[in-house]
Amino acid sequence: MYNLTRMRGDTKFTFRQVRKAARLLGLGDSATLAEIKNAYRELARIHHPDMGGDGADAGKFLEASFAYNVLLEYAKFYRIEFTEEAYLKRYPEEKLRRRFYADPIWGPGKSEPES
């Protein structure tokens, strides 16, 4: 269980806390903000004292809420790169398209102008 008093107002988390939060929400090594939100909503729906029915557990609901807040706070400080290298790493098909676009066999035969 999380030490709830330490987490209130504390924006610096240890790696162990971040990994524990991800595991508690059922996430792998990486996740999008939408996946974090959906995982939290699913747990909250199951364990919420007013909505969970037989599976309701206020303690687990609080843990899921704090895990969600840890991951959101951690994600706030994630650095997003706007470099061409980062873009090509994210979209490898664009790298291939650029490489073979002007090729007479693979591409349409004409180079696309750079913007």
N, C-alpha and C positions, 0 to 999 in steps of 0.2 A: 504494500500500500504506500501511497505517496505521503510525504510529510507536507500536509496542506499548508501549514503556517509558513514554511520556508518558501513556498512557491508564490504566495501572494505578494505582488509588487516586485518580484525578483525576475528580471528579464534575462539573466545569464543562467543557462542550464548546463549541466554536465552532459557528456556524451551518453553516459549510462541512463540519465533521465530521458533523453531524447529517444534512445533505443527502446527503453521500457514503454514509453508512450506509444511508439510505433507498433510494438508487439501487442500492447493492450488493445489497440484499435484494429489489429489484424493486418497491418501493412507490412510490405516487404522492405527492401533496401531503399526504394525510392517510391515516391507517390506524388501525384499532382494535388493541388489544393482541393480540387473537386473530389478526388478519391478520399482525401482526409475527411472532408465534410460528409461525404456519403457514409464512410465507415462510422463516424461519430453518430450520425443520425440513426443508423441501424442499431447501434448499441443503446443509444438513448431511448429509442422506441421500445426496446426489449426491457430495459431496467428502470425506466422512469416510474416513480411511485404512483403517479396518477394514471398512467397509460399502459404499464407493463403487464398488468393482470397477474398471473401466477409467477411469472419470471421477474417481477418487480423486486429490485434490491437497491435501496437508496445509496448504500456504500459503493456498489459497482457503478451506479449512475454518476456519483461524485468523482470516482476515479476516471471514468470515461470523459467527463467534462474537463477535468484538470489535464488529462492526457491531450485532449483536443486543444486546449489553450497553450500547452507547452509547444505543440507542433506548430500552431499558428504563430506564436511568438518567435519560434526558431526560424520559420519560413520568412518572417518579415525582414530578416537580415541577410537573406540569400541574395547573393550578387548576381544580377543578370547582365550578361555581356551582349553588347550590340556590335561586336566586331564581325567582319566577314568570315573569319576563321570559325568563330562560334556558330554563326549561321550555317556554314557548310557542314560543321560537325553535327548539328541538329537535323539538317536535311541533306543526307548524303546523295540522294537522287539528283539534287540540284548540282552537286559537284560533277557527277557523271554527265548530266545534261550539258553543262558548260564545256566539259572536256570533249564530248563527241558531237556537239551540235553542228559544228562547221565541217565535220567529216563527211565526204561525199557518199560513203557507204552507209553510215549509221545515222547521220543527221539529214536535214533537208538541203544541205549544201550551201547554206548561206549563214554567215555569222550574225548573231544577234547583237545589236549595239548595246554597250554598257551604259547604264544611267548614272 
